[in-house]
Amino acid sequence: MSYVMSSVAFGVLLISGIALGVMGNPAGWILCVVAVALWSGLHLTLKYTRQAQP
């Protein structure tokens, strides 16, 4: 369930960042990079946690 919620939050952050970037605010692109980094970190954490459990 946390994976689904994080994916939705990632989508919202990514769309917000793209919208800000297109409007000319460079912080929007930074928001996109941060969103991708957070989501990929959570994805890797969940992936290796599931593999470690018997």
Biopython code that builds the backbone (N, CA, C, O; Angstrom):
import numpy as np
from Bio.PDB.StructureBuilder import StructureBuilder

atoms = [
    (1, "MET", "N", (0.813, -1.192, 0.000)),
    (1, "MET", "CA", (0.000, 0.000, 0.000)),
    (1, "MET", "C", (0.860, 1.261, 0.000)),
    (1, "MET", "O", (0.514, 2.261, -0.628)),
    (2, "SER", "N", (1.985, 1.199, 0.712)),
    (2, "SER", "CA", (2.855, 2.375, 0.740)),
    (2, "SER", "C", (3.465, 2.631, -0.636)),
    (2, "SER", "O", (3.750, 3.774, -0.993)),
    (3, "TYR", "N", (3.663, 1.569, -1.401)),
    (3, "TYR", "CA", (4.214, 1.724, -2.747)),
    (3, "TYR", "C", (3.231, 2.476, -3.644)),
    (3, "TYR", "O", (3.639, 3.333, -4.428)),
    (4, "VAL", "N", (1.959, 2.166, -3.535)),
    (4, "VAL", "CA", (0.937, 2.837, -4.337)),
    (4, "VAL", "C", (0.832, 4.298, -3.934)),
    (4, "VAL", "O", (0.750, 5.177, -4.792)),
    (5, "MET", "N", (0.835, 4.559, -2.640)),
    (5, "MET", "CA", (0.730, 5.938, -2.167)),
    (5, "MET", "C", (1.953, 6.752, -2.567)),
    (5, "MET", "O", (1.832, 7.927, -2.915)),
    (6, "SER", "N", (3.124, 6.138, -2.521)),
    (6, "SER", "CA", (4.326, 6.863, -2.928)),
    (6, "SER", "C", (4.326, 7.114, -4.431)),
    (6, "SER", "O", (4.830, 8.139, -4.888)),
    (7, "SER", "N", (3.770, 6.193, -5.193)),
    (7, "SER", "CA", (3.688, 6.399, -6.642)),
    (7, "SER", "C", (2.738, 7.547, -6.983)),
    (7, "SER", "O", (3.004, 8.329, -7.895)),
    (8, "VAL", "N", (1.639, 7.642, -6.252)),
    (8, "VAL", "CA", (0.708, 8.752, -6.468)),
    (8, "VAL", "C", (1.359, 10.077, -6.081)),
    (8, "VAL", "O", (1.241, 11.067, -6.803)),
    (9, "ALA", "N", (2.047, 10.092, -4.938)),
    (9, "ALA", "CA", (2.736, 11.307, -4.504)),
    (9, "ALA", "C", (3.833, 11.680, -5.499)),
    (9, "ALA", "O", (4.043, 12.860, -5.780)),
    (10, "PHE", "N", (4.524, 10.685, -6.026)),
    (10, "PHE", "CA", (5.549, 10.936, -7.034)),
    (10, "PHE", "C", (4.942, 11.583, -8.272)),
    (10, "PHE", "O", (5.502, 12.531, -8.823)),
    (11, "GLY", "N", (3.798, 11.068, -8.704)),
    (11, "GLY", "CA", (3.133, 11.634, -9.878)),
    (11, "GLY", "C", (2.727, 13.076, -9.665)),
    (11, "GLY", "O", (2.889, 13.914, -10.552)),
    (12, "VAL", "N", (2.199, 13.365, -8.489)),
    (12, "VAL", "CA", (1.791, 14.743, -8.180)),
    (12, "VAL", "C", (3.001, 15.663, -8.151)),
    (12, "VAL", "O", (2.959, 16.753, -8.721)),
    (13, "LEU", "N", (4.076, 15.244, -7.496)),
    (13, "LEU", "CA", (5.288, 16.070, -7.454)),
    (13, "LEU", "C", (5.886, 16.263, -8.833)),
    (13, "LEU", "O", (6.352, 17.354, -9.163)),
    (14, "LEU", "N", (5.878, 15.223, -9.636)),
    (14, "LEU", "CA", (6.454, 15.317, -10.971)),
    (14, "LEU", "C", (5.644, 16.268, -11.851)),
    (14, "LEU", "O", (6.215, 17.098, -12.558)),
    (15, "ILE", "N", (4.328, 16.151, -11.809)),
    (15, "ILE", "CA", (3.483, 17.041, -12.604)),
    (15, "ILE", "C", (3.632, 18.484, -12.131)),
    (15, "ILE", "O", (3.691, 19.403, -12.948)),
    (16, "SER", "N", (3.694, 18.686, -10.811)),
    (16, "SER", "CA", (3.884, 20.038, -10.275)),
    (16, "SER", "C", (5.234, 20.606, -10.712)),
    (16, "SER", "O", (5.329, 21.768, -11.107)),
    (17, "GLY", "N", (6.265, 19.784, -10.636)),
    (17, "GLY", "CA", (7.593, 20.241, -11.040)),
    (17, "GLY", "C", (7.667, 20.580, -12.513)),
    (17, "GLY", "O", (8.282, 21.575, -12.894)),
    (18, "ILE", "N", (7.046, 19.760, -13.345)),
    (18, "ILE", "CA", (7.045, 20.037, -14.781)),
    (18, "ILE", "C", (6.275, 21.317, -15.072)),
    (18, "ILE", "O", (6.698, 22.127, -15.897)),
    (19, "ALA", "N", (5.141, 21.501, -14.394)),
    (19, "ALA", "CA", (4.352, 22.717, -14.602)),
    (19, "ALA", "C", (5.150, 23.953, -14.198)),
    (19, "ALA", "O", (5.144, 24.954, -14.914)),
    (20, "LEU", "N", (5.835, 23.892, -13.058)),
    (20, "LEU", "CA", (6.649, 25.028, -12.632)),
    (20, "LEU", "C", (7.818, 25.267, -13.590)),
    (20, "LEU", "O", (8.152, 26.410, -13.903)),
    (21, "GLY", "N", (8.431, 24.182, -14.050)),
    (21, "GLY", "CA", (9.548, 24.320, -14.977)),
    (21, "GLY", "C", (9.137, 24.920, -16.297)),
    (21, "GLY", "O", (9.862, 25.742, -16.859)),
    (22, "VAL", "N", (7.978, 24.522, -16.805)),
    (22, "VAL", "CA", (7.492, 25.062, -18.069)),
    (22, "VAL", "C", (7.133, 26.540, -17.923)),
    (22, "VAL", "O", (7.295, 27.316, -18.865)),
    (23, "MET", "N", (6.649, 26.928, -16.749)),
    (23, "MET", "CA", (6.291, 28.334, -16.519)),
    (23, "MET", "C", (7.519, 29.209, -16.318)),
    (23, "MET", "O", (7.393, 30.429, -16.213)),
    (24, "GLY", "N", (8.693, 28.616, -16.262)),
    (24, "GLY", "CA", (9.918, 29.400, -16.196)),
    (24, "GLY", "C", (10.601, 29.406, -14.842)),
    (24, "GLY", "O", (11.592, 30.111, -14.657)),
    (25, "ASN", "N", (10.099, 28.644, -13.903)),
    (25, "ASN", "CA", (10.704, 28.590, -12.579)),
    (25, "ASN", "C", (11.690, 27.422, -12.537)),
    (25, "ASN", "O", (11.278, 26.266, -12.636)),
    (26, "PRO", "N", (12.983, 27.706, -12.392)),
    (26, "PRO", "CA", (13.957, 26.608, -12.397)),
    (26, "PRO", "C", (13.830, 25.684, -11.191)),
    (26, "PRO", "O", (14.333, 24.562, -11.229)),
    (27, "ALA", "N", (13.179, 26.122, -10.137)),
    (27, "ALA", "CA", (12.981, 25.265, -8.969)),
    (27, "ALA", "C", (12.069, 24.083, -9.309)),
    (27, "ALA", "O", (12.113, 23.058, -8.629)),
    (28, "GLY", "N", (11.251, 24.213, -10.341)),
    (28, "GLY", "CA", (10.389, 23.115, -10.759)),
    (28, "GLY", "C", (11.178, 21.917, -11.225)),
    (28, "GLY", "O", (10.809, 20.777, -10.940)),
    (29, "TRP", "N", (12.269, 22.163, -11.943)),
    (29, "TRP", "CA", (13.092, 21.044, -12.412)),
    (29, "TRP", "C", (13.824, 20.398, -11.246)),
    (29, "TRP", "O", (14.046, 19.188, -11.241)),
    (30, "ILE", "N", (14.202, 21.211, -10.251)),
    (30, "ILE", "CA", (14.836, 20.653, -9.055)),
    (30, "ILE", "C", (13.831, 19.780, -8.306)),
    (30, "ILE", "O", (14.192, 18.727, -7.780)),
    (31, "LEU", "N", (12.573, 20.214, -8.258)),
    (31, "LEU", "CA", (11.520, 19.426, -7.630)),
    (31, "LEU", "C", (11.351, 18.089, -8.338)),
    (31, "LEU", "O", (11.120, 17.070, -7.687)),
    (32, "CYS", "N", (11.463, 18.082, -9.653)),
    (32, "CYS", "CA", (11.379, 16.827, -10.410)),
    (32, "CYS", "C", (12.516, 15.881, -10.037)),
    (32, "CYS", "O", (12.293, 14.684, -9.856)),
    (33, "VAL", "N", (13.712, 16.401, -9.925)),
    (33, "VAL", "CA", (14.872, 15.577, -9.576)),
    (33, "VAL", "C", (14.725, 15.016, -8.163)),
    (33, "VAL", "O", (15.030, 13.848, -7.921)),
    (34, "VAL", "N", (14.260, 15.842, -7.235)),
    (34, "VAL", "CA", (14.061, 15.390, -5.859)),
    (34, "VAL", "C", (12.983, 14.317, -5.804)),
    (34, "VAL", "O", (13.136, 13.325, -5.092)),
    (35, "ALA", "N", (11.901, 14.500, -6.543)),
    (35, "ALA", "CA", (10.815, 13.520, -6.555)),
    (35, "ALA", "C", (11.313, 12.178, -7.094)),
    (35, "ALA", "O", (10.999, 11.129, -6.531)),
    (36, "VAL", "N", (12.079, 12.206, -8.171)),
    (36, "VAL", "CA", (12.607, 10.966, -8.747)),
    (36, "VAL", "C", (13.570, 10.289, -7.771)),
    (36, "VAL", "O", (13.551, 9.066, -7.631)),
    (37, "ALA", "N", (14.406, 11.071, -7.100)),
    (37, "ALA", "CA", (15.354, 10.494, -6.141)),
    (37, "ALA", "C", (14.623, 9.851, -4.965)),
    (37, "ALA", "O", (14.984, 8.752, -4.544)),
    (38, "LEU", "N", (13.612, 10.513, -4.436)),
    (38, "LEU", "CA", (12.858, 9.952, -3.313)),
    (38, "LEU", "C", (12.120, 8.685, -3.715)),
    (38, "LEU", "O", (12.129, 7.697, -2.982)),
    (39, "TRP", "N", (11.484, 8.713, -4.874)),
    (39, "TRP", "CA", (10.715, 7.558, -5.308)),
    (39, "TRP", "C", (11.624, 6.366, -5.602)),
    (39, "TRP", "O", (11.303, 5.236, -5.232)),
    (40, "SER", "N", (12.742, 6.609, -6.257)),
    (40, "SER", "CA", (13.640, 5.500, -6.569)),
    (40, "SER", "C", (14.278, 4.942, -5.294)),
    (40, "SER", "O", (14.518, 3.738, -5.206)),
    (41, "GLY", "N", (14.555, 5.798, -4.307)),
    (41, "GLY", "CA", (15.073, 5.316, -3.031)),
    (41, "GLY", "C", (14.064, 4.422, -2.325)),
    (41, "GLY", "O", (14.430, 3.374, -1.792)),
    (42, "LEU", "N", (12.807, 4.824, -2.317)),
    (42, "LEU", "CA", (11.772, 4.006, -1.700)),
    (42, "LEU", "C", (11.581, 2.710, -2.474)),
    (42, "LEU", "O", (11.394, 1.652, -1.874)),
    (43, "HIS", "N", (11.627, 2.783, -3.781)),
    (43, "HIS", "CA", (11.473, 1.593, -4.609)),
    (43, "HIS", "C", (12.580, 0.575, -4.315)),
    (43, "HIS", "O", (12.305, -0.614, -4.154)),
    (44, "LEU", "N", (13.819, 1.040, -4.246)),
    (44, "LEU", "CA", (14.933, 0.135, -3.963)),
    (44, "LEU", "C", (14.840, -0.430, -2.552)),
    (44, "LEU", "O", (15.145, -1.603, -2.334)),
    (45, "THR", "N", (14.422, 0.394, -1.588)),
    (45, "THR", "CA", (14.277, -0.079, -0.214)),
    (45, "THR", "C", (13.236, -1.181, -0.128)),
    (45, "THR", "O", (13.475, -2.215, 0.495)),
    (46, "LEU", "N", (12.094, -0.971, -0.741)),
    (46, "LEU", "CA", (11.042, -1.989, -0.717)),
    (46, "LEU", "C", (11.456, -3.249, -1.463)),
    (46, "LEU", "O", (11.128, -4.359, -1.044)),
    (47, "LYS", "N", (12.175, -3.079, -2.563)),
    (47, "LYS", "CA", (12.610, -4.226, -3.362)),
    (47, "LYS", "C", (13.561, -5.119, -2.553)),
    (47, "LYS", "O", (13.381, -6.336, -2.512)),
    (48, "TYR", "N", (14.567, -4.520, -1.911)),
    (48, "TYR", "CA", (15.531, -5.315, -1.179)),
    (48, "TYR", "C", (14.968, -5.814, 0.148)),
    (48, "TYR", "O", (15.416, -6.844, 0.651)),
    (49, "THR", "N", (14.001, -5.110, 0.722)),
    (49, "THR", "CA", (13.359, -5.589, 1.943)),
    (49, "THR", "C", (12.527, -6.821, 1.645)),
    (49, "THR", "O", (12.523, -7.768, 2.432)),
    (50, "ARG", "N", (11.829, -6.825, 0.534)),
    (50, "ARG", "CA", (11.021, -7.986, 0.160)),
    (50, "ARG", "C", (11.912, -9.187, -0.157)),
    (50, "ARG", "O", (11.548, -10.319, 0.160)),
    (51, "GLN", "N", (13.053, -8.962, -0.767)),
    (51, "GLN", "CA", (13.942, -10.057, -1.107)),
    (51, "GLN", "C", (14.596, -10.657, 0.136)),
    (51, "GLN", "O", (14.916, -11.846, 0.150)),
    (52, "ALA", "N", (14.795, -9.859, 1.165)),
    (52, "ALA", "CA", (15.481, -10.315, 2.366)),
    (52, "ALA", "C", (14.553, -11.153, 3.254)),
    (52, "ALA", "O", (15.030, -11.920, 4.091)),
    (53, "GLN", "N", (13.261, -11.018, 3.085)),
    (53, "GLN", "CA", (12.327, -11.772, 3.911)),
    (53, "GLN", "C", (12.096, -13.157, 3.311)),
    (53, "GLN", "O", (11.992, -13.303, 2.093)),
    (54, "PRO", "N", (12.018, -14.169, 4.170)),
    (54, "PRO", "CA", (11.817, -15.538, 3.655)),
    (54, "PRO", "C", (10.396, -15.777, 3.186)),
    (54, "PRO", "O", (10.073, -16.873, 2.729)),
]
sb = StructureBuilder()
sb.init_structure("model")
sb.init_model(0)
sb.init_chain("A")
sb.init_seg("    ")
for serial, (resi, resn, name, xyz) in enumerate(atoms, 1):
    if name == "N":
        sb.init_residue(resn, " ", resi, " ")
    sb.init_atom(name, np.array(xyz, "f"), 0.0, 1.0, " ", f" {name:<3s}", serial, name[0])
structure = sb.get_structure()
